[in-house]
Amino acid sequence: MAAQGGACHLGRRLGAVRDRFVAEGLDGLLITHVPNVRYLTNFTGSAAALLVGTSSCRLVTDGRYLTAIRTLLASPNGPPDTDIVPVERAYETTVSDLLAGIGWRRIGFEAAHTSVKTHRQWTDGLRRASPSAGRFPELVPTERTVEQVRAVKDPGELATLRRGGQMLSTVAAEVQRTLAPGQSELEVAATVDHTLRSGGFQRSAFDTIVASGPNSALPHAQPGTRRLAVNDIVLLDFGGVHDGYCVDVSRVASIGPPGEDAKRLHAAVAEAQTAAIEAVRPGAWASDVDGAARRVLEERGLGEAFSHGTGHGLGLEIHEEPRVGRRDADRDRAVAAGADGPLAPGMVFTIEPGAYEPGVGGVRLEDDVVVTDDGCEMLTDVGRDLWVVS
């Protein structure tokens, strides 16, 4: 449990979440997004809900996980002051019964992770459990209450992400050694996934991207039967999950000596990535990092070829806060949506500018960084030269 830490770490996380929902005038917060449940409890199953009050928690889960949760709560790694609520019928019914009997007036829920159907089931259940009008609690939509806390990693999380970055760098070096002309994209992707597992990762963090030749101009192409051929640009994007935390890297190979297009695109993207890395510091806005990369590519005549944001946060999910994208003219709106904001020490994210030209190919270079007190630290250590496969 190196990444998640023990009860003291969970207590600090729960305290930060409580401060946020109390400031919004709430008596408690219902958390249904499983990564958020894990962050606050160390629960590693696939289904659960957590009701956080001002001094205690209720963890709702089904029979598949009851034994594991009892063991967790009895260990030093379990969340403090937490009771188990077993699911006997459906999750929605169990949750609505719990909310109806808790005696709170205003309860927040995670709007971004709650369907209209689920919300209706909760409210219908509350009405049935509390037939007198006005006696059931008000369900209040909240946004990013836990995600904002998760954006700044604690020392245990950083140790896990550093180790994950080291492991991924080793995997990348091995993948580079295995590339050869004639392999299909699917075969290369299978090799990447096997190397991730044999390198100590629990699983791939996302579907591995291997895109060769003209396919490399598609930023998120799916591997297919096309075989690597001389003069191809090959884009590889892959990541792994280590102790629950995601790391991510992208590199580009040339099959045979690189052509002028490959060298031109790679040089521009490498320069853009360097500029973005140098722009990372506490107090800088995430959009400043994106702007540093984007200016380089615009100066190289590749502004339109850079069709996505410069990076995304890493942690229990492969895409989380902070988002590193274009500046919004309405900064308040961007901050409220989690689309921009000042960087702080402990934030971890990718820096992955790219340039894609249909019919030619595409290049993306991606590394993982953590914001430090005076800049950033690289978590991945993979040479950024164009890989040349003979």
Secondary structure per residue as TSV (DSSP state, phi and psi in degrees):
chain	resnum	aa	ss	phi	psi
A	1	M	-	360.0	35.0
A	2	A	T	-60.0	-39.9
A	3	A	T	-72.6	-44.2
A	4	Q	T	-79.8	-32.1
A	5	G	-	79.8	179.8
A	6	G	-	-91.7	-165.1
A	7	A	H	-60.5	-32.3
A	8	C	H	-65.9	-39.9
A	9	H	H	-66.5	-42.7
A	10	L	H	-64.6	-36.5
A	11	G	H	-62.0	-39.3
A	12	R	H	-66.4	-41.0
A	13	R	H	-64.3	-45.5
A	14	L	H	-62.0	-38.3
A	15	G	H	-62.2	-40.7
A	16	A	H	-65.6	-39.8
A	17	V	H	-67.1	-41.1
A	18	R	H	-61.7	-42.8
A	19	D	H	-56.5	-38.5
A	20	R	H	-71.2	-45.6
A	21	F	H	-77.2	-28.3
A	22	V	H	-65.5	-38.1
A	23	A	H	-62.9	-22.6
A	24	E	T	-91.9	8.3
A	25	G	T	75.5	28.1
A	26	L	-	-104.1	149.7
A	27	D	S	-87.7	-19.9
A	28	G	E	-170.5	173.6
A	29	L	E	-135.9	127.5
A	30	L	E	-93.3	119.5
A	31	I	E	-110.4	121.1
A	32	T	-	-119.0	-11.6
A	33	H	-	-76.5	115.0
A	34	V	H	-57.8	-40.2
A	35	P	H	-59.2	-34.2
A	36	N	H	-70.4	-37.7
A	37	V	H	-61.1	-45.3
A	38	R	H	-60.7	-43.9
A	39	Y	H	-57.0	-34.8
A	40	L	H	-96.9	-9.6
A	41	T	H	-133.4	-19.4
A	42	N	-	73.9	11.0
A	43	F	-	-68.4	129.0
A	44	T	-	-113.0	10.5
A	45	G	S	-78.3	-177.0
A	46	S	S	-101.4	-4.3
A	47	A	-	-148.5	124.1
A	48	A	-	-173.4	163.1
A	49	A	E	-137.3	149.8
A	50	L	E	-128.8	123.5
A	51	L	E	-102.8	113.2
A	52	V	E	-102.4	121.2
A	53	G	-	-102.0	-171.9
A	54	T	S	-75.3	-16.4
A	55	S	S	-138.1	-9.1
A	56	S	-	-152.6	170.6
A	57	C	E	-132.3	155.6
A	58	R	E	-123.3	125.5
A	59	L	E	-105.8	115.7
A	60	V	E	-97.8	124.4
A	61	T	E	-156.8	173.2
A	62	D	-	-103.4	179.3
A	63	G	T	-60.0	-21.7
A	64	R	T	-63.4	-26.0
A	65	Y	T	-118.8	1.5
A	66	L	H	-62.8	-44.1
A	67	T	H	-63.3	-44.1
A	68	A	H	-63.1	-39.3
A	69	I	H	-70.3	-39.5
A	70	R	H	-60.6	-40.8
A	71	T	H	-63.9	-42.1
A	72	L	H	-61.8	-46.5
A	73	L	H	-66.6	-25.5
A	74	A	T	-85.1	-5.2
A	75	S	S	-99.6	167.7
A	76	P	T	-67.8	-11.8
A	77	N	T	-94.8	1.0
A	78	G	S	-84.5	160.0
A	79	P	-	-71.9	145.1
A	80	P	S	-75.5	151.3
A	81	D	S	52.1	50.9
A	82	T	E	-125.1	131.2
A	83	D	E	-108.8	151.2
A	84	I	E	-91.8	136.2
A	85	V	E	-119.6	104.1
A	86	P	E	-72.5	143.3
A	87	V	-	-84.7	119.8
A	88	E	S	-101.6	-28.2
A	89	R	S	-122.3	-93.4
A	90	A	-	-117.1	154.7
A	91	Y	H	-57.7	-45.9
A	92	E	H	-60.8	-39.9
A	93	T	H	-67.4	-44.9
A	94	T	H	-61.8	-42.7
A	95	V	H	-65.4	-46.0
A	96	S	H	-65.0	-37.6
A	97	D	H	-63.7	-40.8
A	98	L	H	-63.1	-45.9
A	99	L	H	-64.5	-38.1
A	100	A	H	-65.9	-31.7
A	101	G	H	-98.3	0.4
A	102	I	S	-79.4	-23.2
A	103	G	-	81.6	17.6
A	104	W	-	-97.4	154.7
A	105	R	S	-90.9	-45.6
A	106	R	E	-128.3	121.9
A	107	I	E	-123.0	124.4
A	108	G	E	-80.0	152.5
A	109	F	E	-137.1	159.6
A	110	E	E	-82.8	97.5
A	111	A	G	-60.7	-38.5
A	112	A	G	-69.2	-14.8
A	113	H	G	-120.1	19.5
A	114	T	-	-126.0	122.7
A	115	S	-	-76.6	160.2
A	116	V	H	-58.9	-41.0
A	117	K	H	-61.0	-46.9
A	118	T	H	-63.5	-43.2
A	119	H	H	-60.1	-41.9
A	120	R	H	-64.5	-39.3
A	121	Q	H	-63.7	-39.8
A	122	W	H	-62.6	-50.4
A	123	T	H	-65.6	-38.8
A	124	D	H	-63.1	-41.0
A	125	G	H	-64.6	-38.6
A	126	L	H	-64.3	-40.4
A	127	R	H	-65.8	-39.4
A	128	R	H	-67.1	-38.9
A	129	A	H	-75.5	-24.1
A	130	S	-	-130.3	76.8
A	131	P	-	-63.1	-23.7
A	132	S	S	-74.7	125.5
A	133	A	T	-55.8	134.0
A	134	G	T	85.3	-2.5
A	135	R	-	-86.4	-16.3
A	136	F	S	-90.6	155.9
A	137	P	-	-70.2	154.4
A	138	E	E	-82.3	131.1
A	139	L	E	-93.7	120.7
A	140	V	E	-112.7	122.2
A	141	P	E	-68.0	137.0
A	142	T	E	-125.2	160.0
A	143	E	-	-130.7	123.3
A	144	R	S	65.5	22.5
A	145	T	H	-61.0	-46.4
A	146	V	H	-82.7	-38.0
A	147	E	H	-59.2	-35.8
A	148	Q	H	-67.3	-34.1
A	149	V	H	-70.4	-41.3
A	150	R	H	-63.3	-23.6
A	151	A	T	-62.3	-29.5
A	152	V	B	-104.4	114.8
A	153	K	-	-79.2	145.9
A	154	D	-	-89.4	171.8
A	155	P	H	-56.4	-38.0
A	156	G	H	-64.7	-41.7
A	157	E	H	-64.3	-42.2
A	158	L	H	-63.8	-37.5
A	159	A	H	-62.6	-40.8
A	160	T	H	-67.7	-41.7
A	161	L	H	-68.4	-36.4
A	162	R	H	-62.0	-45.7
A	163	R	H	-63.5	-40.8
A	164	G	H	-61.6	-39.7
A	165	G	H	-63.9	-39.8
A	166	Q	H	-64.0	-44.7
A	167	M	H	-62.5	-41.7
A	168	L	H	-67.4	-34.9
A	169	S	H	-63.5	-39.6
A	170	T	H	-65.4	-42.0
A	171	V	H	-61.1	-43.9
A	172	A	H	-60.8	-41.5
A	173	A	H	-63.2	-38.4
A	174	E	H	-69.0	-40.5
A	175	V	H	-60.6	-43.1
A	176	Q	H	-57.1	-40.5
A	177	R	H	-68.8	-25.4
A	178	T	H	-90.5	-11.6
A	179	L	-	-66.8	140.2
A	180	A	-	-155.6	147.7
A	181	P	T	-57.3	146.8
A	182	G	T	94.4	-18.1
A	183	Q	-	-70.2	145.6
A	184	S	B	-83.5	159.7
A	185	E	H	-57.0	-41.8
A	186	L	H	-63.5	-39.3
A	187	E	H	-65.3	-41.3
A	188	V	H	-64.2	-43.5
A	189	A	H	-60.8	-40.5
A	190	A	H	-63.7	-39.0
A	191	T	H	-64.2	-42.9
A	192	V	H	-59.3	-48.8
A	193	D	H	-63.3	-40.5
A	194	H	H	-64.7	-40.8
A	195	T	H	-66.6	-35.7
A	196	L	H	-60.3	-47.6
A	197	R	H	-64.9	-48.1
A	198	S	H	-68.1	-20.1
A	199	G	T	-84.9	4.3
A	200	G	T	105.6	-2.2
A	201	F	-	-78.6	149.2
A	202	Q	S	-66.9	-38.4
A	203	R	E	-170.8	173.4
A	204	S	E	-69.9	145.4
A	205	A	S	-78.7	-18.6
A	206	F	S	-166.5	174.3
A	207	D	-	-66.6	120.4
A	208	T	-	-60.1	136.1
A	209	I	E	-102.6	123.4
A	210	V	E	-132.3	114.7
A	211	A	E	-131.5	121.3
A	212	S	E	-114.9	152.6
A	213	G	G	57.8	-134.1
A	214	P	G	-63.5	-23.0
A	215	N	G	-63.8	-25.3
A	216	S	G	-68.6	-12.1
A	217	A	G	-78.4	-5.0
A	218	L	S	-99.6	108.9
A	219	P	T	-53.8	-37.5
A	220	H	T	-121.3	50.0
A	221	A	-	-64.8	149.7
A	222	Q	-	-94.5	138.9
A	223	P	-	-60.1	142.6
A	224	G	-	-134.7	-159.5
A	225	T	S	-86.5	-4.9
A	226	R	-	-59.5	137.9
A	227	R	B	-100.2	144.3
A	228	L	-	-65.6	127.7
A	229	A	-	-127.6	157.7
A	230	V	T	-55.9	138.3
A	231	N	T	83.0	-1.2
A	232	D	-	-72.4	142.5
A	233	I	E	-89.3	133.3
A	234	V	E	-122.5	119.6
A	235	L	E	-98.7	126.3
A	236	L	E	-121.9	130.1
A	237	D	E	-136.9	117.9
A	238	F	E	-151.8	161.9
A	239	G	E	-158.0	167.0
A	240	G	E	-134.2	163.9
A	241	V	E	-110.9	119.4
A	242	H	E	-119.1	118.1
A	243	D	T	51.1	37.7
A	244	G	T	89.6	-9.7
A	245	Y	E	-108.4	141.0
A	246	C	E	-97.5	139.6
A	247	V	E	-129.8	160.7
A	248	D	E	-153.2	140.2
A	249	V	E	-149.4	150.1
A	250	S	E	-133.4	138.3
A	251	R	E	-141.3	166.4
A	252	V	E	-128.8	138.9
A	253	A	E	-120.8	153.8
A	254	S	E	-114.9	128.6
A	255	I	E	-86.1	109.3
A	256	G	S	83.2	179.3
A	257	P	S	-55.7	134.4
A	258	P	-	-67.2	140.5
A	259	G	-	-79.9	176.6
A	260	E	H	-62.9	-38.4
A	261	D	H	-63.8	-44.3
A	262	A	H	-61.5	-44.7
A	263	K	H	-66.1	-40.2
A	264	R	H	-64.7	-49.2
A	265	L	H	-65.6	-43.5
A	266	H	H	-64.9	-42.4
A	267	A	H	-62.4	-41.4
A	268	A	H	-66.7	-44.2
A	269	V	H	-68.6	-38.6
A	270	A	H	-62.1	-40.7
A	271	E	H	-65.5	-40.3
A	272	A	H	-64.8	-40.9
A	273	Q	H	-65.4	-41.5
A	274	T	H	-60.0	-43.7
A	275	A	H	-62.2	-40.4
A	276	A	H	-66.6	-43.3
A	277	I	H	-60.3	-41.6
A	278	E	H	-68.8	-19.2
A	279	A	H	-84.7	-8.8
A	280	V	-	-78.6	123.3
A	281	R	-	-165.6	156.6
A	282	P	T	-59.1	136.7
A	283	G	T	92.1	-25.4
A	284	A	-	-66.2	149.0
A	285	W	B	-84.6	150.6
A	286	A	H	-55.9	-38.0
A	287	S	H	-67.8	-22.1
A	288	D	H	-65.6	-37.3
A	289	V	H	-66.2	-44.8
A	290	D	H	-60.4	-43.5
A	291	G	H	-62.4	-36.0
A	292	A	H	-63.1	-42.9
A	293	A	H	-69.0	-41.9
A	294	R	H	-66.6	-36.8
A	295	R	H	-62.4	-41.1
A	296	V	H	-61.3	-45.9
A	297	L	H	-69.1	-34.7
A	298	E	H	-64.4	-41.3
A	299	E	H	-64.4	-27.4
A	300	R	T	-88.5	7.2
A	301	G	T	75.7	20.8
A	302	L	-	-118.8	19.7
A	303	G	T	-58.1	-44.0
A	304	E	T	-72.6	-19.2
A	305	A	T	-82.1	-8.9
A	306	F	-	-100.2	98.1
A	307	S	-	-106.0	11.9
A	308	H	S	-143.8	177.2
A	309	G	-	-72.6	167.9
A	310	T	S	-82.2	-21.2
A	311	G	E	-174.7	176.8
A	312	H	E	-149.0	152.3
A	313	G	E	-64.9	155.8
A	314	L	-	-126.6	148.9
A	315	G	S	172.6	-130.7
A	316	L	S	-65.9	-18.7
A	317	E	S	-122.4	154.1
A	318	I	S	-73.1	-26.2
A	319	H	S	-125.4	113.3
A	320	E	E	-150.0	-174.0
A	321	E	E	-75.2	147.3
A	322	P	E	-84.5	152.0
A	323	R	E	-92.6	138.3
A	324	V	E	-116.7	91.5
A	325	G	-	-138.7	-167.7
A	326	R	-	-61.8	150.6
A	327	R	-	-72.2	134.7
A	328	D	-	-91.8	137.9
A	329	A	S	-60.4	-30.0
A	330	D	-	-100.0	91.6
A	331	R	H	-65.3	-36.8
A	332	D	H	-61.4	-41.5
A	333	R	H	-63.6	-42.4
A	334	A	H	-63.8	-42.1
A	335	V	H	-64.8	-44.1
A	336	A	H	-60.8	-33.8
A	337	A	T	-86.6	-3.9
A	338	G	T	75.8	16.4
A	339	A	S	-90.2	-8.5
A	340	D	-	-163.9	169.0
A	341	G	-	154.4	169.2
A	342	P	B	-69.7	142.9
A	343	L	-	-80.6	150.1
A	344	A	-	-135.7	150.2
A	345	P	T	-54.4	136.8
A	346	G	T	99.0	-11.2
A	347	M	B	-74.7	138.0
A	348	V	E	-123.0	130.6
A	349	F	E	-157.1	168.0
A	350	T	E	-88.8	156.6
A	351	I	E	-126.5	110.9
A	352	E	-	-143.5	63.3
A	353	P	-	-65.4	156.9
A	354	G	E	-150.4	164.9
A	355	A	E	-143.1	129.6
A	356	Y	E	-132.5	124.6
A	357	E	E	-121.0	111.1
A	358	P	T	-54.7	136.3
A	359	G	T	84.4	-14.7
A	360	V	T	-110.3	-58.1
A	361	G	E	144.7	-177.1
A	362	G	E	-142.1	156.5
A	363	V	E	-132.0	133.5
A	364	R	E	-139.8	133.0
A	365	L	-	-118.1	125.3
A	366	E	B	-132.1	130.8
A	367	D	E	-137.0	164.6
A	368	D	E	-109.6	137.4
A	369	V	E	-132.9	157.4
A	370	V	E	-121.9	135.4
A	371	V	E	-71.3	131.7
A	372	T	-	-111.2	-175.1
A	373	D	S	-66.8	-23.8
A	374	D	S	-132.3	16.3
A	375	G	S	163.0	-122.9
A	376	C	E	-150.4	160.6
A	377	E	E	-116.1	133.8
A	378	M	E	-78.7	129.6
A	379	L	S	-93.9	-25.7
A	380	T	-	-105.1	144.7
A	381	D	-	-133.4	79.5
A	382	V	-	-125.6	131.6
A	383	G	-	-54.1	137.8
A	384	R	-	-95.7	6.8
A	385	D	S	-66.8	154.4
A	386	L	-	-63.9	124.9
A	387	W	E	-72.7	126.4
A	388	V	E	-108.0	118.9
A	389	V	E	-105.1	121.0
A	390	S	-	-100.8	360.0
